[in-house]
Amino acid sequence: MSERLGIAGSGAIATGLAATASVLGDVVLVARSDASADRARATIEKLCGRVEGADASRVTVTTDSSLLADRTFVVEAIAEELDAKKELLAKLAGIIAPDAVLGSTTSSLSVATLAQAAGVADRFVGLHVFNPVTMMKLVELAYADAATSETRGRAFALCEALGKTPVDVPDTPGFVVNRLLFPYLFSAAAFLEESGMEPKDVDTCMKLGAGHPMGPLALLDFVGLDVSIAIGETIGADIPANVRALAAEGHLGKKSGKGFYDYAR
């Protein structure tokens, strides 16, 4: 990997990207707190054990953002909250080298808005990887109009080096996958309310009848109902009452132990 990768964030996307990139070279991951850093190290260790050639010892996990100064490609990978991303990206832009590419793993927010907040639109990329990062091949690449051909070429090359398939997509809410996927997922949740069926029966129909590897309700749980609502609001989708009700009760899906399914059983 010709780029020296830096990552700001410590969640599933950040750690998955770090583990994937460790196959090719050293990575610096900056977490917000010591506790987040400890969790990130444990997750990366586990993920590297599942990926051929990955090496957790190549990933430096730290809370010191100044260690990103020598990175040539830095990716922000925190939660999908616009103000938090804008604040962090502006901070990162002040740390990284003048020729470093800055990116965000946003799944639905405006890349132009994030690039403007960072102040480096010419070398900014929306780099939407999919969870689990170690397994999913697609990366949606979106840019502000000011992005240079060099920035576009480097982003494309990085994705290919990581074993991913990059596709240039328009900077529209949800890009391609989420723009098309989430209305379908929410329609399944609405149908569940209308029909009175069990979640597993709806999912079985879509897996066996449509050839989907995962049913829509299980996928909402996997993504997280809070994250799904945020994406739905960004793309202007109708979000069913049962999705909002579960989230309001703290039932966010697999990560909380309960959503449409009860994972404690």
Secondary structure, DSSP 8 states (H G I E B T S, - for coil): --S-EEEE--SHHHHHHHHHHTTTS-EEEE-SSHHHHHHHHHHHHHHHTTSTT--GGGEEEES-GGGGTT-SEEEE---S-HHHHHHHHHHHHTTS-TT-EEEE--SSS-HHHHHHHHT-GGGEEEEEE-SSTTT--EEEEE--TT--HHHHHHHHHHHHHTT-EEEE--SSTTTTHHHHHHHHHHHHHHHHHHH---HHHHHHHHHHHH--SS-HHHHHHHH-HHHHHHHHHHHT----HHHHHHHHTT--BGGGTBSSSBTT-
